[in-house]
């Protein structure tokens, strides 16, 4: 098992390894009750296993499930979860377990951040995407009709448990979604990781790659926890990607949308390694273009949470391992996107 210490407003450990879910009782605060929050895909597989662990260890627990998918990350689901916690008389000494992908982690984390003004929560990501990105760093929140992640809080978990065995039941397309985030880290920071992905393709060393991505995320969070400076680089591909998700009514998955976003900004910025980036995305079965117009995407991007006044901050790859933040006026965004589509 690999452990990575995160030093932020709340210090915690990210644990990575095979079969470590069976030790989850070790991470539960003494005397705490737990609420397992999961979705309709993950819950029937791993939620039952967790409940058995808790019963065996005499840990009081309850279970809350949401329909799988981005559509559940909304205000209605959030308030319903808060009501469930209150009906079950959860206190500040109790704990939420976020068991699932990014949607579950964001929703459960936001509930933890705000219920009783804050209770502990533990991230147990079950997808590659959540392991390498959304479970670490304390971003929690929900979507509004106008855009993704427009309501939320920075609230660090008490622990993150990345059991790599949980990915064994992932559908291939969901695993590929996570690969888009892995490629993002490689483009941002790590030519050696990029070369490893080129060499191994989908057969990459999972624990090594997850660990490396989380190390990069750790550095970013510790330098800029509130996402006002260097952490913004992690938005590579996301401004356009979120716009694609919105315009498609979330029929295009997050990973696919981010892949298209990375490809778009690489082409538009004239990145010297654009061909290698596009080739790697294709090797992982990820798209590099979409049917939507630059006008539609620019309009959707106006609701991006990183918009500041009349500007949006795009992350521009100049070469693999060399990316920069580029403020761009809203009026110029359509032209930029059109250049990269």
JOHUNOR-V120967 format. One record per backbone hydrogen bond with DSSP energy under -0.5 kcal/mol. NH is the residue of the N-H (numbers start at 1). CO is the residue of the C=O. E is the energy in kcal/mol with one decimal. If there is no record, write none. Layout:
BEGIN
nh-><NH:NH>
co-><CO:CO>
e-><E:E>
END
This chain:
BEGIN
nh-><2:4:6:7:8:12:14:15:15:16:17:22:23:24:26:27:28:28:32:34:35:36:36:37:37:38:38:40:43:45:46:47:47:48:50:51:52:53:54:55:56:57:58:59:60:62:64:66:72:73:74:78:79:80:81:82:83:84:85:86:87:88:89:90:94:95:96:97:98:98:99:99:100:100:105:106:107:108:109:110:111:112:113:114:115:117:118:119:120:120:122:123:124:124:126:131:132:133:134:135:136:140:140:141:142:143:144:147:150:151:153:155:155:158:159:160:161:162:162:163:164:164:166:167:168:169:170:174:175:176:177:178:179:180:180:181:181:182:183:184:185:186:187:188:189:190:190:194:195:196:197:198:199:200:201:203:204:206:209:210:211:212:213:214:215:216:217:218:219:220:221:222:223:224:227:232:233:234:235:236:238:239:241:242:243:244:245:246:247:248:249:250:251:253:257:258:259:260:261:262:263:264:265:266:267:268:269:270:270:271:272:274:277:278:279:280:281:282:283:284:285:286:297:298:299:300:301:302:302:303:304:307:308:311:312:314:314:316:316:317:318:318:319:321:322:324:326:327:328:330:332:333:333:334:336:337:338:339:340:340:341>
co-><16:14:12:5:6:6:4:13:160:2:162:19:20:21:23:24:24:25:29:60:95:34:62:35:97:36:64:66:39:42:42:42:43:43:46:47:48:49:50:51:52:53:55:54:58:34:36:38:69:70:72:74:75:76:77:78:79:80:81:82:83:84:86:85:91:33:120:35:96:122:37:97:98:124:101:102:103:104:105:106:107:108:109:110:111:114:115:112:92:94:96:159:98:122:100:127:128:129:129:130:133:138:153:106:151:73:147:144:147:142:140:138:153:121:121:13:123:15:160:161:17:162:163:164:165:166:167:171:171:172:173:174:175:176:177:177:178:178:179:180:181:182:183:184:185:185:186:190:191:192:193:194:195:196:197:200:201:204:205:206:207:208:209:210:211:212:213:214:215:216:217:218:219:220:224:229:230:231:232:233:235:235:237:238:239:240:241:242:243:244:246:245:248:251:253:254:255:256:257:258:259:260:261:262:263:264:265:266:267:266:318:271:273:274:275:276:277:278:279:280:282:281:293:294:295:296:297:298:299:300:301:304:311:308:328:312:326:314:324:315:316:322:322:187:319:316:314:325:312:310:329:329:330:330:332:333:334:335:336:337:337>
e-><-3.1:-2.5:-3.3:-0.5:-0.8:-1.9:-2.9:-0.6:-2.9:-3.0:-2.2:-1.0:-1.9:-1.9:-2.2:-1.9:-0.5:-0.8:-2.1:-2.4:-2.0:-0.5:-2.8:-0.6:-3.1:-0.5:-2.5:-1.6:-2.7:-1.3:-2.6:-0.8:-1.0:-1.2:-2.4:-2.2:-1.9:-2.1:-2.6:-2.7:-2.5:-1.6:-1.5:-3.2:-0.6:-1.8:-3.4:-1.8:-1.7:-2.1:-1.8:-2.2:-2.7:-2.2:-2.2:-2.1:-2.4:-2.1:-2.4:-2.3:-2.8:-1.9:-1.7:-2.5:-1.7:-2.4:-2.1:-2.9:-0.6:-2.8:-2.8:-1.0:-0.8:-1.3:-2.4:-2.7:-2.4:-2.9:-2.0:-2.0:-2.2:-2.3:-2.2:-1.3:-2.9:-2.0:-2.3:-2.4:-0.5:-0.7:-2.7:-2.4:-3.0:-0.5:-1.7:-2.2:-2.4:-1.3:-0.9:-2.3:-1.3:-0.6:-2.0:-1.2:-2.7:-2.9:-2.7:-1.5:-0.6:-1.7:-1.4:-3.3:-0.8:-3.3:-0.7:-2.0:-2.8:-3.6:-0.6:-0.9:-2.0:-0.9:-1.9:-1.2:-1.9:-0.7:-1.4:-0.8:-1.9:-2.5:-1.5:-1.5:-1.4:-1.1:-0.8:-0.8:-0.5:-1.8:-2.7:-1.8:-1.9:-1.9:-2.7:-2.5:-2.8:-0.8:-0.9:-2.3:-2.4:-2.1:-2.2:-2.2:-2.3:-2.7:-2.4:-1.8:-0.9:-0.9:-2.7:-2.9:-2.3:-2.3:-2.6:-2.4:-2.2:-2.0:-2.3:-3.0:-2.1:-1.9:-2.8:-2.8:-1.6:-1.9:-1.7:-1.6:-1.7:-1.8:-2.2:-1.9:-3.0:-0.8:-1.3:-3.6:-1.5:-2.3:-2.4:-2.4:-2.8:-2.2:-1.5:-3.4:-1.1:-0.5:-2.5:-2.7:-2.2:-2.1:-2.4:-2.9:-2.4:-2.6:-2.4:-2.0:-2.2:-2.6:-2.2:-0.6:-0.8:-2.2:-2.1:-1.5:-2.4:-2.9:-2.3:-2.3:-2.4:-2.3:-2.2:-1.7:-2.0:-2.7:-2.1:-2.6:-2.1:-2.0:-2.4:-0.7:-0.8:-1.6:-2.0:-1.9:-2.9:-1.8:-2.5:-0.8:-2.5:-0.6:-3.3:-0.5:-0.6:-3.0:-1.6:-3.3:-2.4:-2.2:-3.7:-0.5:-2.4:-2.9:-1.5:-0.8:-0.9:-0.6:-2.0:-2.8:-2.6:-1.7:-1.1:-0.7:-1.5>
END
